[in-house]
Amino acid sequence: YRSLERLKQGLSFSEKVGTIRAEKIGEVWEVANRLMFASENAVRRAAEIVSVKSQAERNEDLVLKLGPIEAEAQKLSQDLKELAQINRYWTGEVLYSKFRDFHNLSGDYKIAYAAGDIKKLKDIERQIEEIRTSVIEQKSELLS
Protein backbone atom coordinates (compact mmCIF):
# COMPACT_ATOMS: atom_id res chain seq x y z
CA TYR A 1 0.00 0.00 0.00
CA ARG A 2 2.83 2.44 0.87
CA SER A 3 4.63 1.78 -2.39
CA LEU A 4 1.39 2.45 -4.27
CA GLU A 5 1.01 5.77 -2.44
CA ARG A 6 4.63 6.70 -3.22
CA LEU A 7 4.04 5.84 -6.86
CA LYS A 8 0.94 8.04 -6.94
CA GLN A 9 2.84 10.91 -5.31
CA GLY A 10 5.70 10.50 -7.77
CA LEU A 11 3.31 10.53 -10.71
CA SER A 12 1.49 13.54 -9.32
CA PHE A 13 4.80 15.40 -8.90
CA SER A 14 5.90 14.47 -12.45
CA GLU A 15 2.59 15.70 -13.84
CA LYS A 16 2.98 19.01 -12.00
CA VAL A 17 6.54 19.43 -13.25
CA GLY A 18 5.42 18.60 -16.79
CA THR A 19 2.61 21.13 -16.60
CA ILE A 20 4.94 23.86 -15.34
CA ARG A 21 7.47 23.03 -18.05
CA ALA A 22 4.80 23.24 -20.76
CA GLU A 23 3.66 26.62 -19.41
CA LYS A 24 7.21 28.00 -19.30
CA ILE A 25 8.00 26.77 -22.82
CA GLY A 26 4.75 28.37 -23.96
CA GLU A 27 5.69 31.72 -22.41
CA VAL A 28 9.07 31.77 -24.12
CA TRP A 29 7.61 30.47 -27.38
CA GLU A 30 4.99 33.25 -27.46
CA VAL A 31 7.66 35.96 -27.30
CA ALA A 32 9.91 34.09 -29.75
CA ASN A 33 7.07 33.71 -32.22
CA ARG A 34 6.20 37.42 -32.07
CA LEU A 35 9.89 38.27 -32.53
CA MET A 36 10.18 35.92 -35.51
CA PHE A 37 7.27 37.60 -37.25
CA ALA A 38 8.55 41.10 -36.45
CA SER A 39 12.05 40.19 -37.65
CA GLU A 40 10.79 38.58 -40.83
CA ASN A 41 8.73 41.69 -41.50
CA ALA A 42 11.77 43.93 -40.96
CA VAL A 43 14.05 41.75 -43.09
CA ARG A 44 11.50 41.48 -45.89
CA ARG A 45 10.87 45.24 -45.84
CA ALA A 46 14.61 45.96 -45.79
CA ALA A 47 15.16 43.67 -48.80
CA GLU A 48 12.41 45.49 -50.71
CA ILE A 49 13.94 48.89 -49.95
CA VAL A 50 17.50 47.79 -50.77
CA SER A 51 16.42 46.40 -54.13
CA VAL A 52 14.92 49.69 -55.37
CA LYS A 53 16.52 52.56 -53.45
CA SER A 54 19.81 54.45 -53.43
CA GLN A 55 21.97 54.65 -50.29
CA ALA A 56 20.58 58.08 -49.37
CA GLU A 57 16.99 56.92 -49.83
CA ARG A 58 17.73 53.78 -47.81
CA ASN A 59 18.99 55.87 -44.90
CA GLU A 60 15.81 57.95 -44.94
CA ASP A 61 13.60 54.86 -45.21
CA LEU A 62 15.54 53.21 -42.40
CA VAL A 63 14.29 55.90 -40.06
CA LEU A 64 10.81 56.40 -41.48
CA LYS A 65 9.69 52.93 -42.53
CA LEU A 66 11.89 50.51 -40.64
CA GLY A 67 12.18 52.52 -37.43
CA PRO A 68 8.88 51.41 -35.86
CA ILE A 69 9.33 47.80 -37.02
CA GLU A 70 12.89 47.78 -35.70
CA ALA A 71 11.86 49.25 -32.34
CA GLU A 72 9.30 46.46 -31.89
CA ALA A 73 11.80 43.79 -32.94
CA GLN A 74 14.47 45.15 -30.56
CA LYS A 75 12.09 45.16 -27.60
CA LEU A 76 10.90 41.63 -28.37
CA SER A 77 14.48 40.48 -28.85
CA GLN A 78 15.45 41.78 -25.41
CA ASP A 79 12.29 40.25 -23.90
CA LEU A 80 13.14 36.90 -25.49
CA LYS A 81 16.72 37.01 -24.26
CA GLU A 82 15.60 37.68 -20.68
CA LEU A 83 12.69 35.24 -20.66
CA ALA A 84 14.73 32.44 -22.26
CA GLN A 85 17.48 32.94 -19.67
CA ILE A 86 15.02 32.95 -16.76
CA ASN A 87 13.32 29.79 -18.04
CA ARG A 88 16.44 28.01 -19.27
CA TYR A 89 15.93 25.15 -16.81
CA TRP A 90 12.40 24.55 -18.06
CA THR A 91 13.06 24.87 -21.78
CA GLY A 92 16.21 22.73 -21.77
CA GLU A 93 19.52 23.52 -23.42
CA VAL A 94 18.59 22.62 -26.99
CA LEU A 95 15.56 24.88 -27.11
CA TYR A 96 17.37 27.59 -25.13
CA SER A 97 20.21 27.60 -27.68
CA LYS A 98 17.69 27.99 -30.53
CA PHE A 99 16.12 31.00 -28.80
CA ARG A 100 19.59 32.45 -28.15
CA ASP A 101 20.63 31.93 -31.79
CA PHE A 102 17.49 33.66 -32.93
CA HIS A 103 18.07 36.56 -30.56
CA ASN A 104 21.58 36.95 -31.98
CA LEU A 105 20.38 36.68 -35.59
CA SER A 106 17.54 39.14 -35.22
CA GLY A 107 19.92 42.12 -35.26
CA ASP A 108 22.20 40.94 -38.08
CA TYR A 109 19.93 42.25 -40.77
CA LYS A 110 20.83 45.84 -39.79
CA ILE A 111 24.38 45.31 -40.94
CA ALA A 112 23.23 43.74 -44.21
CA TYR A 113 20.72 46.55 -44.72
CA ALA A 114 23.32 49.26 -44.12
CA ALA A 115 25.62 47.55 -46.62
CA GLY A 116 22.79 47.17 -49.15
CA ASP A 117 23.52 43.42 -49.23
CA ILE A 118 20.30 41.89 -50.58
CA LYS A 119 21.89 38.43 -50.75
CA LYS A 120 22.68 38.57 -47.02
CA LEU A 121 19.16 39.83 -46.25
CA LYS A 122 17.69 36.86 -48.11
CA ASP A 123 20.07 34.53 -46.27
CA ILE A 124 18.96 35.97 -42.91
CA GLU A 125 15.32 35.48 -43.91
CA ARG A 126 16.14 31.81 -44.71
CA GLN A 127 17.93 31.37 -41.36
CA ILE A 128 14.95 32.81 -39.48
CA GLU A 129 12.69 30.26 -41.16
CA GLU A 130 15.11 27.42 -40.35
CA ILE A 131 15.20 28.41 -36.69
CA ARG A 132 11.41 28.70 -36.58
CA THR A 133 11.02 25.19 -38.04
CA SER A 134 13.61 23.78 -35.65
CA VAL A 135 11.99 25.42 -32.61
CA ILE A 136 8.56 24.12 -33.60
CA GLU A 137 9.93 20.59 -34.00
CA GLN A 138 11.81 20.76 -30.70
CA LYS A 139 8.82 22.20 -28.88
CA SER A 140 6.59 19.42 -30.23
CA GLU A 141 9.05 16.75 -29.08
CA LEU A 142 9.27 18.22 -25.59
CA LEU A 143 5.53 18.52 -25.14
CA SER A 144 4.60 15.10 -26.52
Secondary structure as GFF3:
##gff-version 3
##sequence-region A 1 144
A	DSSP	alpha_helix	2	52	.	.	.	ID=ss1
A	DSSP	alpha_helix	55	64	.	.	.	ID=ss2
A	DSSP	alpha_helix	67	86	.	.	.	ID=ss3
A	DSSP	alpha_helix	88	91	.	.	.	ID=ss4
A	DSSP	alpha_helix	93	105	.	.	.	ID=ss5
A	DSSP	alpha_helix	108	115	.	.	.	ID=ss6
A	DSSP	alpha_helix	118	143	.	.	.	ID=ss7
###
